[in-house]
Amino acid sequence: AGGHADLYGRMLIEELKPFIDQTYRTKKSATDTALGGSSLGGIVSLYLGLKYENVFGNLAVISPSVWFADKQILKFVESARYSAKVHIWLDIGTKEGRNAGDANQSVIDTRLLNGLLVRKGWKQGKELRYFEDQGAEHNERAWAGRFGSILTFLFPAGH
């Protein structure tokens, strides 16, 4: 039925981020602001991060459910225009799925997304980091194991 990503995005931009920035001592620029999620949260983070590139300069797209809504995220990335290159961490575990066929398709879909980002101008190792976690499943334990690397890429020392 859809997840109402645009409403969620408006809530983040118009309510949550202003509250955080007013309540806490934060760096407010896009280069200092990240959005991330896993599975469907990875897809919505990519969508909103590209849509609001002036707000989110860093994205953690973890084990994205590229299959959702007939792979609409691929069509969105292909059709969108970008004025800035948001830094994107994109990953997938090689055993994500109920069976080997599902896992293979998840990896294939995420590779397609990675390739599309490269064709749209993202440079591997600079604005984009793609990682396949060998043997990792679609769960919090696997995502937690990658989180240090995600933060190091999105917010390198001296940032």
Phi and psi restraints in degrees (value plus and minus 20) as a CYANA .aco file:
   2 GLY   PHI      79.2   119.2
   2 GLY   PSI     135.3   175.3
   3 GLY   PHI    -129.3   -89.3
   3 GLY   PSI     -10.6    29.4
   4 HIS   PHI      37.0    77.0
   4 HIS   PSI      28.6    68.6
   5 ALA   PHI     -78.9   -38.9
   5 ALA   PSI     -57.9   -17.9
   6 ASP   PHI     -87.2   -47.2
   6 ASP   PSI     -57.8   -17.8
   7 LEU   PHI     -86.5   -46.5
   7 LEU   PSI     -62.2   -22.2
   8 TYR   PHI     -80.5   -40.5
   8 TYR   PSI     -64.4   -24.4
   9 GLY   PHI     -80.9   -40.9
   9 GLY   PSI     -63.9   -23.9
  10 ARG   PHI     -81.0   -41.0
  10 ARG   PSI     -60.8   -20.8
  11 MET   PHI     -82.3   -42.3
  11 MET   PSI     -63.5   -23.5
  12 LEU   PHI     -82.4   -42.4
  12 LEU   PSI     -66.7   -26.7
  13 ILE   PHI     -95.2   -55.2
  13 ILE   PSI     -62.6   -22.6
  14 GLU   PHI    -112.5   -72.5
  14 GLU   PSI     -41.9    -1.9
  15 GLU   PHI    -139.8   -99.8
  15 GLU   PSI     -78.4   -38.4
  16 LEU   PHI     -89.5   -49.5
  16 LEU   PSI     -72.0   -32.0
  17 LYS   PHI     -82.4   -42.4
  17 LYS   PSI     -65.3   -25.3
  18 PRO   PHI     -79.4   -39.4
  18 PRO   PSI     -59.6   -19.6
  19 PHE   PHI     -81.2   -41.2
  19 PHE   PSI     -68.0   -28.0
  20 ILE   PHI     -81.5   -41.5
  20 ILE   PSI     -66.2   -26.2
  21 ASP   PHI     -85.8   -45.8
  21 ASP   PSI     -50.1   -10.1
  22 GLN   PHI    -101.2   -61.2
  22 GLN   PSI     -49.6    -9.6
  23 THR   PHI    -109.4   -69.4
  23 THR   PSI     -53.4   -13.4
  24 TYR   PHI    -140.7  -100.7
  24 TYR   PSI     138.5   178.5
  25 ARG   PHI     -99.8   -59.8
  25 ARG   PSI      79.1   119.1
  26 THR   PHI    -141.1  -101.1
  26 THR   PSI     139.9   179.9
  27 LYS   PHI    -109.7   -69.7
  27 LYS   PSI     105.3   145.3
  28 LYS   PHI    -115.3   -75.3
  28 LYS   PSI     -30.7     9.3
  29 SER   PHI     -90.9   -50.9
  29 SER   PSI     139.4   179.4
  30 ALA   PHI     -80.6   -40.6
  30 ALA   PSI     -57.2   -17.2
  31 THR   PHI     -85.3   -45.3
  31 THR   PSI     -38.5     1.5
  32 ASP   PHI    -124.3   -84.3
  32 ASP   PSI     -13.3    26.7
  33 THR   PHI    -140.9  -100.9
  33 THR   PSI     112.3   152.3
  34 ALA   PHI    -144.0  -104.0
  34 ALA   PSI     135.8   175.8
  35 LEU   PHI    -155.1  -115.1
  35 LEU   PSI     118.9   158.9
  36 GLY   PHI    -177.7  -137.7
  36 GLY   PSI     141.3   181.3
  37 GLY   PHI    -193.2  -153.2
  37 GLY   PSI     147.3   187.3
  38 SER   PHI    -136.3   -96.3
  38 SER   PSI     131.8   171.8
  39 SER   PHI      43.7    83.7
  39 SER   PSI    -142.1  -102.1
  40 LEU   PHI     -86.1   -46.1
  40 LEU   PSI     -48.9    -8.9
  41 GLY   PHI     -84.5   -44.5
  41 GLY   PSI     -49.8    -9.8
  42 GLY   PHI     -88.6   -48.6
  42 GLY   PSI     -61.0   -21.0
  43 ILE   PHI     -86.6   -46.6
  43 ILE   PSI     -65.8   -25.8
  44 VAL   PHI     -87.5   -47.5
  44 VAL   PSI     -53.6   -13.6
  45 SER   PHI     -85.2   -45.2
  45 SER   PSI     -61.3   -21.3
  46 LEU   PHI     -85.0   -45.0
  46 LEU   PSI     -67.1   -27.1
  47 TYR   PHI     -78.3   -38.3
  47 TYR   PSI     -72.8   -32.8
  48 LEU   PHI     -90.0   -50.0
  48 LEU   PSI     -55.7   -15.7
  49 GLY   PHI     -83.7   -43.7
  49 GLY   PSI     -58.3   -18.3
  50 LEU   PHI     -96.6   -56.6
  50 LEU   PSI     -56.3   -16.3
  51 LYS   PHI     -86.4   -46.4
  51 LYS   PSI     -58.1   -18.1
  52 TYR   PHI    -134.7   -94.7
  52 TYR   PSI      33.4    73.4
  53 GLU   PHI     -83.8   -43.8
  53 GLU   PSI     -38.5     1.5
  54 ASN   PHI     -97.6   -57.6
  54 ASN   PSI     -31.6     8.4
  55 VAL   PHI    -127.7   -87.7
  55 VAL   PSI     -63.3   -23.3
  56 PHE   PHI    -131.5   -91.5
  56 PHE   PSI      92.1   132.1
  57 GLY   PHI    -116.5   -76.5
  57 GLY   PSI     -24.8    15.2
  58 ASN   PHI    -161.7  -121.7
  58 ASN   PSI     112.7   152.7
  59 LEU   PHI    -149.3  -109.3
  59 LEU   PSI     114.4   154.4
  60 ALA   PHI    -127.6   -87.6
  60 ALA   PSI      84.8   124.8
  61 VAL   PHI    -127.4   -87.4
  61 VAL   PSI      73.7   113.7
  62 ILE   PHI    -123.9   -83.9
  62 ILE   PSI     101.9   141.9
  63 SER   PHI      26.7    66.7
  63 SER   PSI      35.1    75.1
  64 PRO   PHI     -85.5   -45.5
  64 PRO   PSI     121.8   161.8
  65 SER   PHI    -106.2   -66.2
  65 SER   PSI      51.7    91.7
  66 VAL   PHI     -77.7   -37.7
  66 VAL   PSI     -49.5    -9.5
  67 TRP   PHI     -82.3   -42.3
  67 TRP   PSI     -43.6    -3.6
  68 PHE   PHI     -77.1   -37.1
  68 PHE   PSI     118.4   158.4
  69 ALA   PHI      34.6    74.6
  69 ALA   PSI      25.5    65.5
  70 ASP   PHI      37.3    77.3
  70 ASP   PSI      20.8    60.8
  71 LYS   PHI      40.2    80.2
  71 LYS   PSI      17.3    57.3
  72 GLN   PHI     -79.8   -39.8
  72 GLN   PSI     -47.9    -7.9
  73 ILE   PHI     -80.7   -40.7
  73 ILE   PSI     -54.8   -14.8
  74 LEU   PHI     -85.7   -45.7
  74 LEU   PSI     -61.3   -21.3
  75 LYS   PHI     -86.4   -46.4
  75 LYS   PSI     -58.9   -18.9
  76 PHE   PHI     -84.1   -44.1
  76 PHE   PSI     -68.6   -28.6
  77 VAL   PHI     -81.1   -41.1
  77 VAL   PSI     -60.6   -20.6
  78 GLU   PHI     -84.8   -44.8
  78 GLU   PSI     -59.3   -19.3
  79 SER   PHI    -109.1   -69.1
  79 SER   PSI     -41.0    -1.0
  80 ALA   PHI     -94.7   -54.7
  80 ALA   PSI     132.6   172.6
  81 ARG   PHI    -129.2   -89.2
  81 ARG   PSI     124.6   164.6
  82 TYR   PHI    -146.5  -106.5
  82 TYR   PSI     114.3   154.3
  83 SER   PHI    -114.4   -74.4
  83 SER   PSI     -40.9    -0.9
  84 ALA   PHI    -155.5  -115.5
  84 ALA   PSI     136.6   176.6
  85 LYS   PHI    -119.0   -79.0
  85 LYS   PSI      79.7   119.7
  86 VAL   PHI     -82.3   -42.3
  86 VAL   PSI     119.3   159.3
  87 HIS   PHI     -98.1   -58.1
  87 HIS   PSI     109.7   149.7
  88 ILE   PHI    -147.0  -107.0
  88 ILE   PSI     104.6   144.6
  89 TRP   PHI    -116.9   -76.9
  89 TRP   PSI     105.0   145.0
  90 LEU   PHI    -148.4  -108.4
  90 LEU   PSI     108.2   148.2
  91 ASP   PHI    -165.1  -125.1
  91 ASP   PSI     149.0   189.0
  92 ILE   PHI    -178.6  -138.6
  92 ILE   PSI     124.7   164.7
  93 GLY   PHI    -109.5   -69.5
  93 GLY   PSI     128.3   168.3
  94 THR   PHI    -100.2   -60.2
  94 THR   PSI     -24.1    15.9
  95 LYS   PHI    -143.2  -103.2
  95 LYS   PSI      18.6    58.6
  96 GLU   PHI    -111.9   -71.9
  96 GLU   PSI      91.6   131.6
  97 GLY   PHI     127.6   167.6
  97 GLY   PSI     145.0   185.0
  98 ARG   PHI     -93.1   -53.1
  98 ARG   PSI     -46.0    -6.0
  99 ASN   PHI    -166.0  -126.0
  99 ASN   PSI     155.3   195.3
 100 ALA   PHI     -80.1   -40.1
 100 ALA   PSI     -56.1   -16.1
 101 GLY   PHI     -84.4   -44.4
 101 GLY   PSI     -62.0   -22.0
 102 ASP   PHI     -82.2   -42.2
 102 ASP   PSI     -64.3   -24.3
 103 ALA   PHI     -82.6   -42.6
 103 ALA   PSI     -64.5   -24.5
 104 ASN   PHI     -80.1   -40.1
 104 ASN   PSI     -61.8   -21.8
 105 GLN   PHI     -87.1   -47.1
 105 GLN   PSI     -58.2   -18.2
 106 SER   PHI     -81.0   -41.0
 106 SER   PSI     -62.8   -22.8
 107 VAL   PHI     -86.6   -46.6
 107 VAL   PSI     -65.0   -25.0
 108 ILE   PHI     -79.6   -39.6
 108 ILE   PSI     -66.5   -26.5
 109 ASP   PHI     -82.1   -42.1
 109 ASP   PSI     -61.7   -21.7
 110 THR   PHI     -90.6   -50.6
 110 THR   PSI     -54.7   -14.7
 111 ARG   PHI     -83.5   -43.5
 111 ARG   PSI     -58.3   -18.3
 112 LEU   PHI     -81.4   -41.4
 112 LEU   PSI     -64.3   -24.3
 113 LEU   PHI     -82.2   -42.2
 113 LEU   PSI     -64.5   -24.5
 114 ASN   PHI     -79.4   -39.4
 114 ASN   PSI     -68.1   -28.1
 115 GLY   PHI     -80.9   -40.9
 115 GLY   PSI     -58.2   -18.2
 116 LEU   PHI     -84.8   -44.8
 116 LEU   PSI     -63.5   -23.5
 117 LEU   PHI     -81.4   -41.4
 117 LEU   PSI     -60.4   -20.4
 118 VAL   PHI     -83.3   -43.3
 118 VAL   PSI     -64.4   -24.4
 119 ARG   PHI     -83.6   -43.6
 119 ARG   PSI     -48.3    -8.3
 120 LYS   PHI    -103.2   -63.2
 120 LYS   PSI     -20.8    19.2
 121 GLY   PHI      96.2   136.2
 121 GLY   PSI     -25.8    14.2
 122 TRP   PHI     -91.1   -51.1
 122 TRP   PSI     120.0   160.0
 123 LYS   PHI    -126.1   -86.1
 123 LYS   PSI     105.4   145.4
 124 GLN   PHI     -77.5   -37.5
 124 GLN   PSI     114.6   154.6
 125 GLY   PHI      64.6   104.6
 125 GLY   PSI     -36.5     3.5
 126 LYS   PHI    -125.8   -85.8
 126 LYS   PSI     -95.3   -55.3
 127 GLU   PHI    -115.7   -75.7
 127 GLU   PSI     -30.1     9.9
 128 LEU   PHI    -155.6  -115.6
 128 LEU   PSI     115.8   155.8
 129 ARG   PHI    -150.9  -110.9
 129 ARG   PSI      98.0   138.0
 130 TYR   PHI    -128.1   -88.1
 130 TYR   PSI     113.0   153.0
 131 PHE   PHI    -158.3  -118.3
 131 PHE   PSI     110.4   150.4
 132 GLU   PHI    -126.7   -86.7
 132 GLU   PSI      98.5   138.5
 133 ASP   PHI    -110.4   -70.4
 133 ASP   PSI      85.9   125.9
 134 GLN   PHI     -83.0   -43.0
 134 GLN   PSI     103.1   143.1
 135 GLY   PHI      61.2   101.2
 135 GLY   PSI     -21.8    18.2
 136 ALA   PHI     -98.5   -58.5
 136 ALA   PSI     121.3   161.3
 137 GLU   PHI    -118.4   -78.4
 137 GLU   PSI     157.4   197.4
 138 HIS   PHI    -109.7   -69.7
 138 HIS   PSI      58.0    98.0
 139 ASN   PHI    -177.3  -137.3
 139 ASN   PSI     148.4   188.4
 140 GLU   PHI     -82.7   -42.7
 140 GLU   PSI     -54.4   -14.4
 141 ARG   PHI     -82.0   -42.0
 141 ARG   PSI     -65.0   -25.0
 142 ALA   PHI     -85.3   -45.3
 142 ALA   PSI     -63.1   -23.1
 143 TRP   PHI     -85.8   -45.8
 143 TRP   PSI     -60.4   -20.4
 144 ALA   PHI     -82.1   -42.1
 144 ALA   PSI     -56.1   -16.1
 145 GLY   PHI     -84.6   -44.6
 145 GLY   PSI     -43.8    -3.8
 146 ARG   PHI    -117.2   -77.2
 146 ARG   PSI     -30.2     9.8
 147 PHE   PHI     -83.8   -43.8
 147 PHE   PSI     -56.1   -16.1
 148 GLY   PHI     -80.6   -40.6
 148 GLY   PSI     -63.2   -23.2
 149 SER   PHI     -85.2   -45.2
 149 SER   PSI     -56.7   -16.7
 150 ILE   PHI     -82.2   -42.2
 150 ILE   PSI     -70.4   -30.4
 151 LEU   PHI     -83.8   -43.8
 151 LEU   PSI     -59.3   -19.3
 152 THR   PHI     -83.0   -43.0
 152 THR   PSI     -59.6   -19.6
 153 PHE   PHI     -89.9   -49.9
 153 PHE   PSI     -68.1   -28.1
 154 LEU   PHI     -91.9   -51.9
 154 LEU   PSI     -52.3   -12.3
 155 PHE   PHI    -150.8  -110.8
 155 PHE   PSI      53.6    93.6
 156 PRO   PHI     -86.1   -46.1
 156 PRO   PSI     140.0   180.0
 157 ALA   PHI     -75.3   -35.3
 157 ALA   PSI     119.4   159.4
 158 GLY   PHI      62.8   102.8
 158 GLY   PSI     -15.1    24.9
